[in-house]
Amino acid sequence: MAEKNEELKNLNFEEALAKLENIVRELESGRTKLDDAVASYEQAVALKKLCQEKLAAATLKVEKIEIAKDGTISTSPLDSVEA
């Protein structure tokens, strides 16, 4: 399982999201055996967490551009968004 977690950490956001979407479709189809469904669910939870972490990290990097009345330009951290 540790190997799977290490493999997941190397995914970028888009790859992780695509894998998560595939797992959800697979689980929703109802054609998955119970043991496989449980394993898929566990992987989906790990992928969801990874996506949330990558989104949080990206949010911290985004800044808001502000223009003062005198025309000077500055940046400040973007207000946090409630998820």
Secondary structure as GFF3:
##gff-version 3
##sequence-region A 1 83
A	DSSP	alpha_helix	2	9	.	.	.	ID=ss1
A	DSSP	alpha_helix	13	29	.	.	.	ID=ss2
A	DSSP	alpha_helix	34	61	.	.	.	ID=ss3
A	DSSP	beta_strand	63	67	.	.	.	ID=ss4
A	DSSP	beta_strand	73	77	.	.	.	ID=ss5
###
